[in-house]
Amino acid sequence: MASSGKEILSLIFYRICNPKRSDYEEITEARAEAERKGFEAELKRLRTILEYKTGYIDS
């Protein structure tokens, strides 16, 4: 996932600028965001396949 690489880089820079925040919190938030984005992409892909095969558009 390209976005998770960007998230990790963002966290590194954020950690340098804001050392009071815990590493665990940052990593947990980045993972949750990456998982959410991955889930949304997979859902969109499956909807596209459904629309293509059935002609049914779910709104």
N, C-alpha and C positions, 0 to 999 in steps of 0.2 A: 504494500500500500504506500503510495507516494505521500499521501496526506499524513500518515503516521510519522514518516521521516521529518516532515515539516513540523509536526507537533513536537517531536523530540528536540529538534533544533530550537524551536521557540521556547521550550522549557529550559533548555540550557542557558539561553540568553536571559530569560526571566529570572532564573535562579541567581545568576551573577548580579543582576540589578536589584533583586529583592531577596536577600539571604534570610529574612525572618520566616518566610514560608517554608513548610516542611517538604522535603523531597517526596515523601509518600503521597501527600495530598496531590501534588502536581502530576505524578505518574498515574495515579488513580483517575484523575480527571481526564488526562490525555487518552488513556486506554478506553474510558467510557465513551468519549467523543469519537474516537476512531472506530469503535465497535458500532456505534449508532450510525455513523456515515456508511460503514460497510453494509449494515442491515438495510439502510434505505436504498443503496445502490442495487442490492440483490432483489429487493422488492420491486423496484422499478424495472429491472431486467425481466423478472417473471411476469409482470403485468404486460410488458411489451410482447412477450411470447404469447401470452393468452390472447391479446388483442389480434395478433397476427394470425394465429391458428383458428380462432373462432369468429373473428370479426366483431366481437363484443368489446365495447369500450366501457370500463368501470370508472365512474367519476366520483 
